[in-house]
Amino acid sequence: MYKFFIILILLTITNCVTLKAPPYSLSKQNIIDAKKIKTKYPNLKIKLGEFRETSAIKVYCNGINDIKANPDFATYIKEGIRDELEVAEVYDEGANIVLSGKVSFLPSKILTGKRKFVVDVTLNNKVNYSVESDFNPIWIILNGCPYDKEKLLPTIQTLIGEILNHPEFQSFIAETK
């Protein structure tokens, strides 16, 4: 009986700090938006530079822990952007426009569990802007652990839409055409 409780505690802690990211699913709206850009600028090609995390989501979950994702959040976002740009026929490794990003998290508001993903976007190491999206998983009340990994996908899709539709992105493309 004692071993059962130890195993249960270990599984709870392990499950708590690692968030298995669901497979990325393309956003129809993001692809439509990228295709509109492609229609306006037919020769437009974009490649992706480095995406990295600058901070971790901290939670009180059987003690203070970081939420980690597999793959990490920066890789998940970069792969999502790449997939959507490829479908819209805008992605090209030989492109002269390089989109990079730093992924961070705004801490939770007290008692709400609400956190925000923030991506600081850089275009050709010249133009910088930030986008953000709420990440509000369902929390297990007893131990404060994030439970609903399915909230991750719409959060990332929203971030990608914000990146592609940001006025700084649009004006940079217009100037670079």
N, C-alpha and C positions, 0 to 999 in steps of 0.2 A: 504494500500500500504506500509506503514511504517513497519508493522508487517512482511510482505512478505520479505523485505530486511533484517530484523533482523534474520529471520529464515534462509534465504539463507546464510548469513554470518556465522551463527552458524554451519550450515551443512558443509560449506566449511572448517571451522577450525577443526571440529570434524573429517571429512573425511581426512583431511590433516595429522593429527598426529597419526592416528591409521591405520595400514596396516593389513587388514584381510588376513592372510596367506591362500593361496589356499591349498586344500587337497594335502598331499604329494603323489607324484607318483613315483613309483620305477624306478630307472635308470637301464636299461638293462646292460649297461657297468659295473656299479658298482657291480651288482650281478655276472656277469661273472668273474670279478676280484676277488671277495670274494670266488667264487667257485674254482677258480684256487688255491687260498691259501689253501682252504679246501682239495683239491686233493693232494697238496704237503704235507700237515700236517693233515692227516685224523682225528686225535684225538683233533684237535684244537677247543677250545671253548673260547669265549670272552663274558664278561658281561660289562655293562656300569655303570660307576660311575656318579659322579655329573657333570652336564653341567650347567654353569652359565654365565651370561652376566657381563662383567666388565666395559662396557661403552655403551653409547647410540649413535645412529646416530643423529647428530644435523643438523637441516636445518633451513634456513630462510624461514618461511612459515607463512605469516601473523604474523610475529614476530619470534623470535628464539624458536624452539620447538624440542622435541625429536620425532623420529619416533619410535613408539611402534608397536609390532606385537601381534596378537592374534591367536594362542598361542605365547608366547615370543620366540625370535629367538633361544635361547639356547635349549628350549624344542623342538622346531621344528626340529632342527638339530639332537638332541639326538633321537627323535622318528624316523627320517629318517634313521639314522644309524642302529637303532634296527630293523626296518622293513627289511632293506636290508640284514643284517646279519642273521635274522630269515629265510628269503627265501633261503639264501645260506647254511642254517643249521650250522651256526657257532655261533649263539647267544645262551647263556645258563646262567641263573641266578646263577648257581653253579660253574661257571668257575673260574679259578685261574688267568686269565689275565683280568685286569680291565682297561678299556679305559675311561678317563675323559677328559673334555675340558672346557676352558674358552673362551667365544666368545666376541670379541671386534670389533671395527670398526675404520678403518683409516679414517680421515676426508677427505672431498672432496677437489679435486684440484680446485683452483679458476676458476670460470666460466664454469667448465665442468660438475659439478654435479656428478662426478665419486667418488664412495666410495668403500672401500674394506671390506669384512668380513674377519676377521682373527680368526682362532681357534688355541689356544695354547693347544696341545694335551699332555696328560700325560698317560703313561702306567705303571701300578703298582707303582705309585708314584716314579718311578726311571728314566724313559726315557721321555724326553721332546722334542717336536719339534713343529713348527708352519706351518700352511698352510693358504693360502688366496685365495680369489676369488673376482673378481669385482662384484659390485652391482650397476648397472646403470639403474635405472628406468627412464621412460619418465617423464619429469618434466613439469608441467603446467607453462608456461612462465609468466603469469600474477601474480601469487602469489608464485612461487617457490616450489610448493608442489609436492611430489611424486605421480604419477598417476598410473603407470603400475605395479600392484602387481604381474602380471604373470612373471616378470623378477626374482622374488624371487626363484621360484622352480629350474630353471636351475643353479642359483648361488649356492644353497644348494647342489644340486646333484654334482656339480663340487667340492665343498668343501669335500664332503664325499669321492669322488674318490681320491682326493689328500691325505686324511687321510689314506685310505686303501693302496695306492700305494707308500706312502712315504718310502724312503730307511730306515729311523729309525724304522718304523713299521715293515718292512720286516725283518730287521736284528734282532729285538727284538723277533719276532716270531720264527725265525730260532734258536736263542739261548735258547728260552724257551721250545721248543718242547719237 
